[in-house]
Amino acid sequence: MTSLRDHVAALDEAGALLTIEESVHWTTDLPAMAAEAVRESGPALCFENVSERTRVVSGVYGGPDQMQPRAVKPWSRTALALDVDDEYTTLVRHISQADPSNSSLREGELNAESRDGDLFALGLPSLGDSNTPTISLGLLAVSTGDEPTWAPVSAEVTRGDRLEAVLPEELAQSLSAGSSVTVALGVPLASLVAATLRWTGDTGFSNPIAIANALDEFPLATTDGGLVPASSELVFEGTVTNADVEGGDGPVESWEHATSTSTVALQVSSVATREDPIVPFSPLGAPLADDVHLLSLVESARLFRRVNHYWGVEPVKWVSIPVETKLGVCLISSEILYAGFEWQLANTLFSFSQLFDKVIVLDEDTPPANLARAFDDIWVKAHPSHDWQFSDPSAPAATVTRYRRGGETGSRLYIDATWDPRWNDEYIAPRVGFEASFPEDVREFVTEQWNEMGFENPLE
């Protein structure tokens, strides 16, 4: 099991966490510093002095961009939190192949203890223009039809004992005034991954509690709303007071782009926290924020599983929705089974996801999730006159883009950055690189000099 507390300690040990001991204000300093850190591909941040009750962490599931060579990948912290090797295809397969039948649920005691119930005293950061404490990266536990389930939740504190929570619409419609719910913060990442998978698409992930334990086994504790991870840092128990509240205009968490949502009002009856609790949050709207990284991996894993089950064979090597593109572009590496298959791939992806409106199809030997190589292949292999294909301007707008709002339609784009499968090998120029372009003695000399100069990135 990798609890949030264990994950933060691991980041600190790896030198990927910056601890800020100076006092920072939850409405101004904290959100701005966290947003700037993720924008500049900085380390995760731990704010030790926001309130007397909690510590706040940001960037623990984020990572640097690929705009320059780095030893750390954008998904490295996420892989660490799931206790998986940070090779991209290994991580995506781990998520996509999670089998609930292989999980064994075990109960334990909740580590959090009941405290004073004032939500304003917790030091939760403010996001947007409302200047009210905001919850992100939250987990909602509730029972619907006697079946316990989890869902992602974001919320604003409107009173000391009241939350306005954004939930998946399907779940919100099953609730009514008086329904018991629990909101847990600082949960293991596996529970957030499983909850997001449940409400963004496929019936194969319909049991988020079992899926989470298949990803990373951890004990569960019983609360009024249902089972929650026993290691949860903060736990709010309460009831629904209004299942149909008008939503606000503040920033939204990335998972809200992947499904329809509704806002419900919750009356919090009890607050439980661990000793010196850690509250995670994502600076919503900032490039490379934690919530963007989380949805990038979840949607990539979901599409990888969905597409490879579609044809009865598994031609797809990997799928990536890069955080650097704000999830507006999908990269897919696949064996091209026949001429026109790349067009079918693109249309299948568009039908399975509402996030993006651009698909780039890459050859099966393309390095996983390598953004530089993907754009290089566009330059080398995709001719704008016949490999850049725009749809009719009647497609629904992608949900993550900042253009075409208010129901306006437009075109989708797919780019075929593959070699034509009908070509003979002699028509395809060999890739120019260090190994192929220089004789062995030159390569040995340059490699030796490179190492002596102390460069970290190996020559490839």
N, C-alpha and C positions, 0 to 999 in steps of 0.2 A: 504494500500500500504506500502511495505517495500523497500524504496530506499537504495542504497548502503550507503549513508550518515547515514540514520537511523540505518542500520544494524551495521555499525562500532561503532556508539554511544551505541547501545545495548550491543555489545561485551565489550566495555570499562566499562559500568556500571556493567556487570556481572564479571568483573575481568579477562576476557579472551583475553584482548588486551594489548600488551606491546608497549608503545610509546618510540621511539628512537629519541631524540632531537639533538644528536650529528650529525655533518656533515658526510655523507657517500657518496662514489662515486658510480655512477650508473653502471659503467662497472665492478667493482671488489667487493667492500664491500657489496653493496646491494644484488646482487644475491647470494653471498656466505652465508650471514647471514640468508637470507630467506630460503635457502635450508637446512641449519643446523637446523633452528627452526622446520621445518616440519619433518625432519629426526628424531629429538629427541622428537617428540610429544609435542612441545612447544606451547605457545600462538600465536595468530595472532599478526603480527607486523605492526606498523604504523611508517613509516620513515618521520619525519617532515622536514628534512633539506637535501633534495636531489638536488633540484633546487629552484629558487625563484618563480617558477610558480606553482608547484604541490606538493602534498603529495602522497606517494606511500604506499599501504597496501598489505600485503601478508598473506596467511593463513586464510583469513576471511571465506572461504568456506571449509577449511580443518578440521582437528581434530586429536586426538590422536589415536594410534593403540590399539589393544586389546591384546597385548602381556602380559599385567598385568592388574589386576582389577583396574578399574577407575570409577569414578562417571559420567564422561562425555563420551559420545559415539562418534565414528568417524563421525557420521552424525549430531551431535547436532547443529553445527553452520549452516549447510545447512537448517535444520528444522527451526531454528530461522530466517533465511533470508526469508523463505517462510511463516513464521508466522503459523507454524504447530507444533503440539505436537511432541516431539522427539522420541516417540515410533516408532520403525522401520516400522512395517506393516502399521501404520497410514500414515507415510510419503510416502511410496511407493504407497499405494492406492491413496493418494491425487494426485500424479503425473500421475499414470496410468489411473485414472478415470476422468481426466480433460476433460470437455465437452465444446467444442467451442460454442455450441448453448446456453449455460448458461452465456456467457460473453457479456458484453455491452461495446463497444468501445467508449471512450469519448476523445475529443481533448482538449489540453491545450497549454499554452505558454511554449516554450523551456526555461528552467532555465539558460542554458548556453548563454553567450554573445560572440560576435565576438571579437577575439584577434589577436595579431601578429601571422602570419602563419608559423613560423619556427618550424618544428617538433623536431629539435635537442635541442631546448631550454626547452622542457617539462620535462626533467629528467626521461624519460622512461628507464627502466633497460635494460642492455645488457645480452643476454643469448647465450650460445654457444661460438664459437671461432671468430665470425665475429666482435665483439666489436662495433656493431651497435645497436641503440635503438630498442627494440622489443616490439610488442604488443601481449598480450595474454588475454584471457577472453574477447575478443571483440565481438561486434555484428555488422553484416553487414545488412543494409537495402537497398533494391533494388526492382524495379518493373520488372517483367518478363511477357510479354504478357498482360500488363495493370493490372496485379495482384501483389499487394505489398507482399513481403515476407521478412523473416529474415533468417540469416544463421550465424553459428559461424565463426569467422575469427581470424587468427593469422597473423602477418605481421612483416616485418623488414623495418625500415626507411633507405632508400638508399640515399636520398637527403633531403634537408630541406623542400621540397614540394612533395616528392615522396615516395610511399610505394610499396613494393612487398608483396602482400597479398595471403595467402593460403585459398582457398575456396573449398567447395564440388564440385567435378568435374562436376556433372550434372548442377549445377548452373553456374559454370564458362563457360561451353559450350554455355549457353544461352546469354552470354554477348558478346559485341563487342566493338571496339574502339569507344569512345564517349558515352557509357552508363553511366548514372548518378548513383552514389552510395554514401552511407553515412556509415561511420564507427563510432560507438558509444562505448565509454568506460565508466565504472562505472555505468552500467545499473542495474535495479533490477534483482535478480537471476532468477526470473520466466521467464524473456525473454531469458536468456541463456539456461535454461532448455528446453523451447519450441523450440528454434532454433535448438538445438542439436537433440531433438526428431524428428524434421522434416526431417533431413538429414541423419539419421542413421537407417531408416528402414520402418516404417509402414505408410500406407496411412491414418490411423485413426488420425494421427497427422499432416495432410497436411496444416493446417492453423495455423502457429506458432503465429501470432499476437493474434488471438482469444484464442488459447490455453494458452498463457501467461496470458491473462486477466482472464481466468477461474481459473488459479492457484493463481493469486494475482492481483487484479484489480488496474490499475494505468493509469494516463492520458498519451496521446500520442501527440507528436508535429510533424508538417510537416516539412520535409527537402527536399533537391533536390533528394535524393535517395528514399525517402518515409517516412513513419511514424517511429519515434523512441520514446522511453520512454522520457517524458518531463523532468524527473529528471536526465538524463544522465549527467555525470560529464564532459566529453570531447566529442566533435562532430567534425568529419572531413568530409567535403563535397568535392566531386571531381568527376572525370570521369575516365573511363578505357582508358588507352593508349595502352596497349598490353594485349590481352587475352590469350596469350600462352608464358609464361616466364618459362625458365628452373628453377626448384626448387633448393634450397640450400641444404646443408648437415647438417644444424643445428638441435637442438632438436625439436621435434614435440609435439604439444599439443595432449592430449589423444584422443580427438574426431577424430583426423586424422587417428587413427587406425581402426575406425568403418566405414569408407566410403572412396571411392576413392577421391583424391584431385587434384587440379590444382593450379598453381600460376599465378596471373595476376598482371600487373603493374597499379598503380593508381596515377593520378596526383591530388594532394590536392589543391583545390582552396580557401578554407576557413577553419579556425580553430575557434571553439567556446568552451569556458570553463566556468564553474561556478566559483564563487568567492572562492578562496582557494580550488581548485578542488582536488579530491581524485582519484588516478589512481590505480586500482587493477591489480595485476599480479601474475602469478603462476610460481614458479621456475621449469621450465620444466625439466623432467628427474629425479627430486628428489623424493624419496619415500614419499607417503602421501601428495603430492602437491595438490593444489586446483583443478587443471584440472582432476586429477585422481579421486578425490572424486566426482566431478560433473558427469563424465562419469559412474562411478560405480552406482550411483543412477539412472541416466537416462536409462542405459542399463538394470538394474535390474527391473525398472518399466515397460519398454517396453516388456521384456521377460515375466514378470508376467502377463501382459495383453494378450500377444500373446498366451502363453501356455494355460491359462485358457479359452480362446475362441476356442481352437483347438478341444477339444473333445465335446463341447456342454454342459459340466458340469464344475464345478470349483473345482477340487481336490487339486490344489496347494495352500498351505498356505502362502508361501513367497519364493522369489528368492533373492539371494544376490551374488554379485560379489565383494568379499572383497578387499578393497584397500591394505590390508597387503600382498596380493598375486600378487600385480601389475596387477590385473584384469585377471590373467591367470587361475583362478579356479572359477567355478560357483557352489554355494550351492543352493539346492532346497529342500524345505520341502513340502511333499505332502502325501495325502491319497493314499495308494497303492490299486488301484481298483481291480487288479487281478495279478496273478503271471506273471511276465514278463513286467508289466507296468513300472517298474523303468528303464528297458532297453529302452522302447519307449520314456520315458521322456528324458533320456540322449541324444538319437539320435535326438529328436525334438529340443532340445536346441542347439545342434551342427549345425543343419540345419538353425536355426534362427539367429545365431550370429557367427561372424568370430573372435571374440576377444580371446577366451580361447580354450584350448584343454584338459581340465580336468573338469569333472562334478562329484559332490558328492551328491547322493540322500539320503535324511534324512527322518525319520518318521515325521508324521504330528504334533506330540506333541513336537518337538524340538524347544527350545526357538529361537525367531527370530534373525537371523544374529549373533548368538553366536558362535564365531570362536572356542573357547575352547571346547564347547560341541560338535561341529561338528567333531573335530579331536578325541575327546573322543569316539564318536559313531563309528568312523572308527576303533578304537582299539578294541572296545567291540563287534561290530556287523559284521564287514566286514572281512571275512577270505581271505587272499591273494590268496589262491588257486582257489577260485571260485567266490569271490565277487569283485575282482579287474579285470576288463575286458579291455583288450587292443584291439584296432581295428587293421585291416591290416595296414601295414606301407605305405599307399598310400594316407592318408588324407592331405589336404592342411595345411600348417603351420598356427598356430594361429598368429594373427597380433601383439599382444602385447608382445609376448615372445622374448627373446634375442637369441634364438637358431633357427636353421632351417631357415636361410635367403636365399634370392635369388631363390625362387621357389622350394626349397627342400621340399619333402613330409616326412611324418612320421606317427606315431600312435597317436591316441587319447585314453584317459583313462576315464572310468567312474567307480566309486566305489559305490557299493550298501551297504550303511550303514543303512539298515532298517531290521526290523524283517520280516521274511517270512510270508506273509499274510495267508498262509495255516496252520501255526502252531496254536495249541490250546494255550490258555493263560497260562496254567500250565507249558508249556515248556519254558516260558520267565521269566527269573529271575527278581525280582523287583529291581528297581534302588536303589543303596546304597546311602544314604544321611543322613543329620543331623536329619531330622524329622523321618526317618524310622529306624535309627540305635540306638537311645538312648531313654530311658524312659523319661516321661514328666518332672519329678522333676530334672533330670540331664540337660535337655534342658533349663529349666527355670533358673537354677543356672548359666549355662555357658552364656546364653544370658544376664543376669544381669551383670556378670563380664565383658563381652565383651563391653557392653555399658558404664560401669564405667571407663574402660580403654580408652574410647574416640575413638574407631575404627569407621571409617565412613561407611564401607561396612557392611551391615546387614548379619547375619548368615542365610544361606538358606539350 
